[in-house]
Amino acid sequence: MSSVLVVEDSSPQREMISALLKESGMTVSSASDGVEALEQIQVSPPDIVVLDIVMPRMNGYELCRRLKESPQTKGLPVVMCSTKGEEFDKYWGMKQGADAYIAKPFQPQELIGTVKQLLRK
C-alpha cells in the first residue's frame, strides 16, 4: 500500500484530500506546514507528497525545493495542489522540482489519477 503525505494548512482541505486518497487505498499522513512536513519525512518518508503552496512557516515552493535538493529525498514525487492556478504559478512550481501541479478546485479523479501515475514511475 502506498503512503502519501498531505501537506495543507487548511484543515477542511487537508481532511478532504486525505479522505479521497484513503478511499483509493492509500495510507495517508498529514502535516499543516512545510516545517512539520520535513520533520515527518525525516522520521518516516512517504512514497509521494501532495502539498499546498500558501502555508505558514515554510511555503510549498520552499518545501519542494528542499526535498529535491536533498540526496535522501530528491527522488520523492511531489504534487503541488494549490488555488494559485495561473500559468506562472504552475511554471514556478515545476521550476522548484514539482512532478505535477493541480489547481484547486480540482476533480477528485484528477488528483487520484495524478498520484497513482507518479507512484507507478
Secondary structure as UniProt FT lines:
FT   STRAND          3..7
FT   HELIX           11..23
FT   TURN            24..25
FT   STRAND          27..31
FT   HELIX           34..43
FT   STRAND          48..51
FT   HELIX           60..69
FT   TURN            71..75
FT   STRAND          78..82
FT   HELIX           87..95
FT   TURN            96..97
FT   STRAND          100..103
FT   HELIX           108..120
//
